Amino acid sequence: MIPPRTWLRQMRIGSYVLHSLRGRLADLYYGWRMIAVGSMLRILGGGLYFYGFSVFFLPLSQDLSLSRASTSLVFSLARAQGAFEGPIAGYFMDRHGPRPLMIMALMMTGIGHMLLSGVHSYVTLLIVYMGVVSLSFHAGFMDAPMLIANTWFIRKRTMAMALISGSIGIGGFIFTPILSAVVHAFGWRQAAFACGIVFMVVGMPLALLVRRSPESIGLLPDGDRVLPGHIDQTQDGRASEEINFTLAQALRTSSFWFIVSATAIRVIVLSAINVHYVALMVWKGVSEQRAAYFLAAQALMSVPSHLLFGWIGDLLPKPKLMATCMLLAFGSMCVLARVHSEWAILIFIALFSVVESTFPVNWSTVGEYFGRKNFAKIRGSMSFVSTWGSVIGPVSAGAIYDHTRSYELVIWSSAALLVVASLLYASVKKPLPPTQASRPRMSE
């Protein structure tokens, strides 16, 4: 039995630790709380929607007697919606903030998954998945959290984006094995309905915590202090030198088009591999459930990879970093094509994880080059172009497999595209500020 004196001492120590922890949390810059909220929403979206479709891919196509190209088309058309939504959502969020779109996305995605459990034809699948499930997913789960990171941070922008982007991998790691087990035990329909409940019950309270910007609650980006009488100054007293491009000005730069082209190619490869991941691994001789575990391992591997590149991205030139990552991904395709053992698949997972891990570096580059004020509009316009990669990639991969009964051509085509993306990223240069770019040059 613990003596009363010892018990009281332990209570005092515990009370002191709890009080100290509360004090530290109270002093924590509010922007990190916003990053935590955005990350948790990305965990839900990444695990139940992004990686979830890979788990549903084979059982859904078998239940409805669909070809792999037809099943991929559903996913791809849903991504095409994101392309059209991007510019509109960008204008809306720059004007009203991210929270309204996040709430709408959670409601639509949750209700859509419940309806998805009752589809029995390809037409109904298209209507439910495109008209409800994915209607606002891209804007609410992909664009809005990145806007939060770009709004609340400048110096630590890449790390903030890396934390949000990497949380997709955490979602895949947590939910992919669970979804696979539920699908195996109860069927994909029951699993889809359960996903809808989780979106509504867990996601909605999180979205209500989102605040529009640091300025809206009397703060500055990165937690800098507001000096008396100098609301626009940073902590060291210097006037803010942030540069903000309008969408029209950004469109006139070569950087915009190099970034968007490289991003589109990267999305083609990532979408093709992720949508067909389980099917591709089954083609390699792996069972469906074990393939789901490999997918979860890839999702988990992307988390430290995101954080590593988030840290490096704030220190090194971002375009060169992204170009190097694309070459590492090229190596992953070579490994996947040549070797069939499980240890080789693990090497592929480690190398291929950099394709997704460059997302925060990519969008941090956009924020660094073009500023905070019109970030959502500029990112939405880029997404209008790059998101079509999500349409081209999976459908092309499915059509190639249906025609050849093999994924080998898909793998080598992906390898070639990654080399092109590397060259495009290497060509990106920081644009001149709008005032300097529009100033006429003096003749020598």
URCOR-V901927 format. One line per field, one symbol per residue. burial: 1 if it has 16 or more other ideal C-beta (glycine too) atoms within 10 Angstrom, else 0. A space follows every 10 residues. Layout:
burial = ???
//
This chain:
burial = 0000000000 0000000000 0000000010 1101111111 1111111111 1111111111 1000010111 1111111111 1110111011 1111001110 1110111111 1111111010 0000110111 0111111111 1111111111 1111011111 1111111111 1111111111 0110000110 1111110011 0110011001 1111000011 1111010000 0011000000 0010101011 0010111111 1111111111 1111111111 1111010101 1101111111 1110111011 0011000110 1111111111 1110111000 0000100111 1111111111 1111111111 1101111111 1111111111 1111111111 1000001001 1011101100 1101111100 1001000000 0000
//
